[in-house]
Amino acid sequence: MIKYIAGLLFALLLQLSYNTHAAIPKAALKLYKANNAYIQYVGRIDFTNPLKPRMWSPGVYIKLRFEGKKCELLINDEVLYGKSHNYLEIAVDNNAPYRIQTTGKTNVITVADGLTEGEHTVVICKDTESQIGYIDFVGVKCTKLLSPPAQPTRKIEYIGDSITSGAGMDQSTTPCGKGEWYDQHNAYMSYGPRTSRNLNAQWQLTSVAGIGMVHSCCNMNITMPLIFDKVFLRNDSVAWNFKHYQPDVVTVCLGQNDGFGDSIRYCDIYTKFIKTVRQKYPTADIVCLSSPMADDKLSAALQNYLTAITAEANNSGDKKVYKYFFSRRYYQGCGTHPDMKEHEFIADELTAYLKQLKGW
């Protein structure tokens, strides 16, 4: 009898313990809106509506730190033309980044689930061009949003075209010639952000596919000097406040879409653009890059132009204008763009040069 009663008591205690445990709710995810001070934004972003910061440019990124096992993002997509869906790159802690695509105008994206307890950091980067449409960041759901990690003090801005934007490089899910034209875009893994991560620096991509210094391709009526002061570069709209981001280094990688033309006019407009950049960034080092995808003939012409342009700037008193020519041609991606591995090589070249230039 005593054993029987003891068994009943044990079973009762076990059930009570189970009920008590089951009654404890799992940590609920709390919504933190986009204007929370703990959310970091880098890039040309329109904060007209602080609850829905709007971003068009490739390479714009958001960084946040949270506590818990799970994190969800609330992101709206323009769904331009009723069918274009942006790609995003997600990097959680020190794990390999992965690319996802939005599926509708409103999206709840689980970027991390089943993580260990503790603190975690997430970076969200827009991989696709402004021509694919904007995204609005609405907020994040997590157990607890934490104060963000300190941003790197170094800052680099990369001015360029489709190469700088990371077009035609990522064939991990869709081979060249298949799907939509932007299915191979990956700004996060392009040479600029790679170079910045190599050097522990922030990055900003001021780039538009097809754009040139004097002449743009594809019937585009804009050039870089015309739109340089805008947030929505492709549409030449929404004024950009240059005080928001003052880089230590600015690289200019243009000329691929200009091709061959009036060399005097090209050099003149390029020289004036350098003066504009200098006006906006009084202390930055400005590095004029050759096009890494140019064939031998165009590469030789661009190198001649850049030699003359940088010499003119130096002789006029601006000693912080430099030139760098890539060691070879990179063209194994879609439409003869550099592919993923080649962007790594380009970044390695540029990293070594900037280390030497800046003493980093």
C-alpha positions in Angstrom: 0.0 0.0 0.0 2.8 2.4 0.9 4.5 1.7 -2.4 1.2 2.3 -4.2 0.7 5.7 -2.5 4.3 6.6 -3.1 3.8 5.8 -6.8 0.7 8.0 -7.0 2.5 10.9 -5.3 5.4 10.6 -7.7 3.0 10.5 -10.7 1.1 13.5 -9.3 4.3 15.5 -8.8 5.5 14.6 -12.3 2.2 15.8 -13.8 2.3 19.0 -11.8 5.9 19.6 -12.9 4.9 19.0 -16.6 1.8 21.3 -16.3 3.9 24.1 -14.7 6.5 23.8 -17.5 3.8 23.8 -20.2 2.2 26.8 -18.7 5.4 28.9 -19.1 4.9 30.6 -22.5 7.7 30.6 -25.0 9.5 33.9 -25.3 7.2 36.0 -27.6 8.6 37.9 -30.5 8.3 41.7 -30.0 7.9 44.1 -32.9 10.6 46.8 -33.1 9.7 49.5 -35.7 12.0 50.7 -38.4 12.7 54.0 -36.5 14.2 52.2 -33.5 17.5 53.8 -32.6 19.1 50.4 -32.2 18.8 49.6 -36.0 21.7 50.7 -38.1 21.3 51.9 -41.7 24.2 52.4 -44.2 23.7 53.7 -47.8 21.6 56.2 -49.7 18.2 55.8 -48.1 15.0 57.9 -48.1 13.9 58.5 -44.5 10.9 60.7 -45.5 8.8 58.1 -43.7 10.9 57.0 -40.8 8.6 54.0 -40.2 9.3 52.8 -43.7 12.9 53.8 -44.8 13.0 53.3 -48.6 16.0 52.0 -50.4 16.6 51.6 -54.1 20.4 51.2 -54.5 22.2 47.9 -54.5 24.5 47.4 -51.5 22.3 49.4 -49.0 22.5 47.5 -45.8 20.9 47.3 -42.3 22.6 45.9 -39.3 21.0 44.9 -36.0 21.8 42.8 -32.9 19.2 40.8 -30.9 18.8 38.3 -28.1 17.0 35.0 -28.6 16.8 32.1 -31.0 14.7 33.7 -33.7 14.4 36.9 -35.8 11.9 38.0 -38.4 12.1 40.9 -40.8 9.2 42.9 -42.1 10.0 44.2 -45.6 7.8 45.7 -48.3 8.7 45.4 -52.0 7.5 47.7 -54.7 7.1 44.7 -57.0 8.0 46.9 -60.0 6.1 46.1 -63.2 3.9 43.8 -61.0 6.5 41.0 -61.2 10.0 42.2 -60.2 11.0 40.9 -56.8 14.2 42.1 -55.0 16.9 39.8 -53.8 18.4 40.3 -50.3 21.6 38.9 -48.8 21.4 37.8 -45.2 24.4 37.3 -42.9 23.9 36.0 -39.4 26.8 36.2 -37.0 29.9 34.7 -38.7 28.0 32.2 -40.7 28.1 32.1 -44.5 25.7 34.7 -46.0 22.7 33.5 -48.1 20.5 35.1 -50.7 16.7 35.2 -50.6 14.1 36.8 -52.8 10.9 38.6 -51.7 7.6 36.9 -52.8 5.1 39.8 -52.6 4.5 43.4 -51.7 4.6 42.6 -47.9 7.0 40.0 -46.6 7.7 38.5 -43.2 11.1 36.9 -43.6 12.5 34.5 -41.0 16.2 35.1 -41.2 17.2 33.2 -38.2 15.5 30.3 -36.3 16.8 27.7 -33.9 19.8 29.7 -32.9 21.5 29.2 -29.6 20.4 31.4 -26.7 22.4 34.7 -26.5 23.3 37.6 -28.7 23.3 37.5 -32.5 24.0 40.0 -35.2 22.2 40.2 -38.6 23.1 42.1 -41.7 20.5 42.6 -44.4 21.8 43.9 -47.8 19.8 44.8 -50.9 21.4 42.7 -53.7 19.5 44.1 -56.7 19.6 47.2 -58.7 17.4 50.3 -58.4 15.9 49.3 -61.7 14.2 46.3 -59.9 12.3 48.7 -57.6 12.6 49.8 -54.0 12.2 48.0 -50.7 10.8 49.5 -47.5 12.1 48.2 -44.1 9.2 48.1 -41.7 10.7 46.5 -38.7 12.1 43.5 -37.0 10.5 40.9 -34.6 12.7 39.3 -32.0 12.7 38.5 -28.3 14.8 41.6 -27.5 16.6 44.1 -29.7 20.0 45.1 -28.3 22.2 48.1 -28.8 24.1 47.6 -32.1 27.8 46.8 -32.4 30.0 49.7 -33.1 30.3 50.5 -36.8 33.7 50.4 -38.4 35.3 53.9 -38.4 36.6 53.5 -42.0 34.3 54.3 -44.8 34.6 53.7 -48.6 32.3 54.7 -51.4 32.3 52.9 -54.7 31.0 54.8 -57.7 30.3 52.7 -60.8 28.0 50.8 -63.1 26.7 47.2 -63.3 30.1 45.8 -62.3 30.1 47.7 -59.1 26.4 46.8 -58.6 27.2 43.1 -58.7 25.2 42.3 -61.8 25.6 39.1 -63.7 27.8 37.4 -61.1 25.8 34.9 -59.1 24.8 31.8 -60.9 24.2 29.7 -57.8 20.4 29.4 -58.5 19.9 30.6 -62.1 22.4 30.2 -64.9 23.1 32.9 -67.4 20.3 33.4 -70.0 17.7 31.9 -67.7 15.0 33.5 -65.5 14.9 37.3 -65.1 17.8 39.5 -66.0 18.4 40.3 -62.3 18.5 36.8 -61.0 22.3 36.8 -61.0 22.6 40.1 -59.0 24.5 39.9 -55.7 25.7 43.3 -54.5 26.8 42.0 -51.1 29.4 39.7 -52.7 30.6 42.2 -55.3 34.1 43.6 -55.1 33.2 46.8 -53.2 31.6 45.2 -50.1 34.2 42.4 -50.2 36.9 45.0 -50.2 35.3 46.9 -47.3 34.9 43.7 -45.3 38.6 42.9 -46.0 39.5 46.3 -44.6 36.9 46.5 -41.8 35.2 49.4 -43.4 31.7 50.5 -44.1 30.6 50.6 -47.8 28.3 52.6 -50.0 27.6 51.6 -53.6 26.7 54.7 -55.8 26.1 52.6 -58.9 23.6 52.0 -61.7 23.8 49.3 -64.3 24.5 50.7 -67.7 25.6 54.2 -66.6 28.5 56.0 -68.0 30.5 59.2 -67.4 29.5 60.8 -70.7 27.4 58.1 -72.4 25.1 55.5 -70.9 23.9 52.3 -72.6 20.4 51.0 -73.2 18.8 54.4 -74.2 19.3 55.7 -70.6 19.1 59.5 -70.4 21.2 59.8 -67.3 24.9 59.9 -66.6 26.8 59.7 -63.3 27.6 63.4 -63.0 23.9 64.2 -63.5 22.6 61.9 -60.7 25.4 61.8 -58.2 23.5 63.9 -55.7 20.4 61.7 -55.6 19.1 58.8 -53.5 17.0 57.2 -56.2 19.9 57.3 -58.8 18.1 55.6 -61.7 15.3 58.1 -61.6 17.4 61.2 -60.8 15.2 62.0 -57.8 15.2 62.4 -54.0 18.1 64.7 -52.9 21.0 63.0 -51.0 22.6 64.7 -48.0 26.3 64.1 -48.3 26.8 64.8 -44.6 25.3 61.4 -43.9 28.3 59.6 -45.2 31.8 61.1 -45.5 34.1 58.4 -46.9 37.9 58.1 -46.4 38.2 56.7 -49.9 36.1 57.1 -53.0 36.7 54.8 -56.0 35.4 55.6 -59.5 34.9 52.6 -61.8 33.3 53.9 -65.0 34.0 54.0 -68.7 32.8 50.5 -69.7 29.5 51.9 -71.0 31.1 55.1 -72.5 33.2 53.0 -74.8 35.1 54.8 -77.5 34.3 58.4 -78.3 35.6 61.9 -78.1 38.5 61.4 -75.7 38.9 65.2 -75.0 35.3 65.5 -74.0 35.4 62.3 -71.9 38.5 63.5 -70.0 37.0 67.0 -69.5 33.7 65.7 -68.1 35.6 63.2 -65.9 37.9 65.9 -64.6 34.9 68.1 -63.7 33.3 65.1 -62.0 36.4 64.6 -59.8 36.1 68.2 -58.8 32.4 67.6 -57.8 33.4 64.6 -55.7 36.2 66.7 -54.1 33.7 69.4 -53.2 31.4 66.9 -51.5 34.3 65.0 -49.8 37.1 67.5 -49.0 39.4 65.0 -47.3 38.8 61.7 -49.2 41.3 59.9 -51.3 39.8 59.5 -54.8 40.9 56.5 -56.8 40.1 56.2 -60.5 39.8 52.6 -61.5 40.1 50.9 -64.9 37.1 48.8 -65.9 37.9 45.2 -64.8 35.7 43.7 -67.7 37.1 45.8 -70.5 38.8 44.1 -73.4 42.4 44.9 -74.3 41.5 47.7 -76.7 39.1 49.5 -74.3 41.3 48.9 -71.3 44.3 50.6 -73.0 42.1 53.6 -74.0 40.7 53.9 -70.4 44.2 53.7 -68.9 45.4 56.5 -71.2 42.4 58.6 -70.2 42.8 58.0 -66.5 46.5 58.8 -66.7 45.7 62.2 -68.2 42.8 62.8 -65.8 44.7 62.1 -62.6 47.8 64.1 -63.8 45.5 67.1 -64.5 44.0 66.8 -61.0 47.4 66.5 -59.4 48.9 69.4 -61.4 45.9 71.5 -60.4 46.7 71.0 -56.7 44.7 68.0 -55.8 47.3 65.5 -54.7 44.8 63.0 -53.3 43.6 61.8 -56.7 45.1 58.4 -57.8 44.7 55.8 -60.5 44.7 52.0 -60.3 44.6 49.6 -63.2 43.4 46.0 -62.7 46.0 43.4 -63.6 43.8 41.5 -66.1 40.3 41.2 -67.5 37.5 39.6 -65.5 34.6 38.5 -67.7 33.4 34.9 -66.8 29.9 36.0 -65.5 26.7 36.7 -67.4 27.1 39.2 -70.3 30.9 39.1 -69.8 30.6 40.6 -66.4 32.9 39.3 -63.6 31.5 36.2 -61.9 31.4 35.5 -58.2 35.0 34.2 -57.9 36.3 37.0 -60.1 34.8 39.6 -57.8 36.8 38.1 -55.1 39.9 38.5 -57.1 39.1 42.1 -58.0 38.5 42.8 -54.3 41.8 41.2 -53.4 43.6 43.5 -55.9 41.8 46.6 -54.6 42.3 45.6 -51.0 46.0 45.3 -51.4 46.2 48.7 -53.2 44.1 50.5 -50.5 46.1 48.9 -47.7 49.2 50.4 -49.2 47.6 53.8 -50.0 46.0 54.3 -46.6 48.3 52.3 -44.4 45.4 50.1 -43.3 
